């Protein structure tokens, strides 16, 4: 038996990349997976036994509410939420003075406001089950002060603060809220932008204690741990998973 048998896990941005790897890790522990993504959710869900795919724009309140309702309708409830969806590889690296306000706002909507919306929609469902686990995916960039992506780095720093404050608020409900902060990861989305790999791959690998590419699978163990009973006394924490580039 897996440590998550009988649990229902909603993973946003799970059609590919880190989100897909996390969904596979949770599935291996017995969780029923709800793949929530802007595209490819239904197809990706076919890879999981009893998987459910929901097409959703996580920055839209109505979409997120529908996502929660669909998960409950098909699975009976929600025990785990992994907030993974976000904007990154498609963003141009440039001085902050050249970032359009519209782009700044879109990054905040997708990377931060989405987590507020998903938690607001799903936490009541977790209370109905007597508790739950929320894992937010941040980034190692706010700890290192990476330049030329000010909106992205700011959004990922906000996720750490969001995690800590929400953990305090939900502890009485038996809902644990934690955060995982990966380093620069070679995902399918990143591979579609060779200019990003050219700018960041070598400098990232050379700065690590474990000097190799980081892959989506490297993030899975930490997320799965935080979703299992083994982490029942862990909340409000951020785990930096970057091969020892930053010691947190």
ABEGO torsion letter per residue (X at the ends): XBAABGBBBBBBGAABEAAAAAAAAAAAAGBBBBBBBABGAAAAAAABBGBBBBBBBAABAAAAAAAAAAAAAAAGEBABBBBABBBAAABBBBBAAABBAAAAAAAAAAAAAAAAAAAAAAAAAAAAAGEEBBBBBBBAAAAAGBBGBAAAAAAAAAAAAAAAAAAAAAAAAGBBBBBBBBBBBBBAAAAABAAAAAAAAAAAAAABABBBBBBAAAAAAAAAAAABAAAAABBGBBBBBAGGABBX
